[in-house]
Amino acid sequence: MMVLPKVRAGLSGRPLDATEMMSKLKLPVLVTHGAEDRNARLGAGQYTASVIPGAKLSVYDGIGHSPFYEDAPRFNSELAAFVRAAAKTN
């Protein structure tokens, strides 16, 4: 409820479809999503990861909109590992 009502209302019906652009990405992508996020549904993260070639999806069970804060040790570890792996392939 920290997000203003006007902003929350706008989050539910964005008309932008970035599928075509995302499907053409050629860079490493880590999609991090809290399973209990009430601002952005898990399906949005799953869709994003499915559209971007080679994207990795990391779902945080029991976590909301801020995995980087709610489970900082896991987030930091995963992000560091992702960056190291990406650096090796690029």
C-alpha positions as CSV (number, residue, x, y, z in Angstrom):
1,M,0.0,0.0,0.0
2,M,3.0,2.3,-0.2
3,V,2.4,2.7,-3.9
4,L,0.0,5.6,-4.6
5,P,-3.5,4.5,-5.7
6,K,-3.1,6.4,-9.0
7,V,0.1,4.5,-9.7
8,R,-1.4,1.1,-8.7
9,A,-4.3,1.7,-11.1
10,G,-1.9,2.4,-14.0
11,L,0.0,-0.8,-13.4
12,S,-2.8,-3.1,-14.2
13,G,-3.6,-2.1,-17.7
14,R,-0.4,-1.0,-19.5
15,P,-1.1,-1.0,-23.3
16,L,2.6,-1.3,-24.2
17,D,3.4,-4.7,-25.8
18,A,7.2,-5.1,-25.9
19,T,7.1,-8.8,-27.0
20,E,8.7,-8.1,-30.4
21,M,11.5,-6.1,-28.9
22,M,12.2,-8.5,-26.1
23,S,12.2,-11.5,-28.5
24,K,15.1,-9.9,-30.3
25,L,17.4,-9.3,-27.3
26,K,20.8,-10.8,-27.6
27,L,22.2,-10.3,-24.1
28,P,22.1,-12.2,-20.9
29,V,18.9,-11.5,-18.9
30,L,18.0,-12.5,-15.4
31,V,14.3,-12.1,-14.5
32,T,13.9,-12.0,-10.7
33,H,10.4,-12.1,-9.4
34,G,8.8,-12.5,-6.0
35,A,6.0,-15.2,-6.1
36,E,3.9,-13.1,-3.7
37,D,4.3,-9.8,-5.6
38,R,1.0,-7.9,-5.5
39,N,2.2,-5.1,-7.9
40,A,3.3,-7.3,-10.8
41,R,1.9,-10.8,-11.1
42,L,4.3,-13.8,-11.4
43,G,2.8,-14.5,-14.8
44,A,4.4,-11.3,-16.1
45,G,7.8,-12.4,-15.0
46,Q,7.3,-15.9,-16.4
47,Y,6.1,-14.4,-19.7
48,T,9.1,-12.0,-19.9
49,A,11.5,-14.9,-19.3
50,S,9.8,-17.1,-21.9
51,V,10.0,-14.4,-24.6
52,I,13.6,-13.3,-24.2
53,P,15.9,-15.9,-25.8
54,G,18.0,-17.6,-23.1
55,A,16.6,-15.6,-20.2
56,K,16.9,-17.1,-16.8
57,L,13.9,-16.9,-14.4
58,S,14.5,-16.8,-10.7
59,V,11.3,-17.0,-8.6
60,Y,11.4,-16.2,-4.9
61,D,8.7,-18.2,-3.0
62,G,7.2,-16.3,-0.1
63,I,8.7,-13.0,-1.3
64,G,6.8,-9.9,-2.6
65,H,7.8,-7.0,-4.8
66,S,11.4,-6.5,-3.4
67,P,13.4,-9.7,-3.6
68,F,16.6,-7.6,-3.4
69,Y,15.5,-6.4,0.0
70,E,13.3,-9.2,1.3
71,D,16.0,-11.9,0.6
72,A,19.2,-9.8,0.0
73,P,21.7,-12.7,0.6
74,R,20.0,-14.9,-2.1
75,F,19.5,-12.0,-4.5
76,N,23.1,-10.8,-4.1
77,S,24.5,-14.3,-4.6
78,E,22.4,-15.0,-7.6
79,L,23.1,-11.7,-9.3
80,A,26.9,-12.1,-8.7
81,A,26.8,-15.6,-10.1
82,F,24.8,-14.4,-13.1
83,V,27.2,-11.6,-13.8
84,R,30.2,-13.9,-13.5
85,A,28.6,-16.4,-16.0
86,A,27.7,-13.6,-18.4
87,A,31.2,-12.2,-18.3
88,K,32.6,-15.6,-19.3
89,T,30.4,-16.0,-22.3
90,N,30.7,-12.4,-23.6
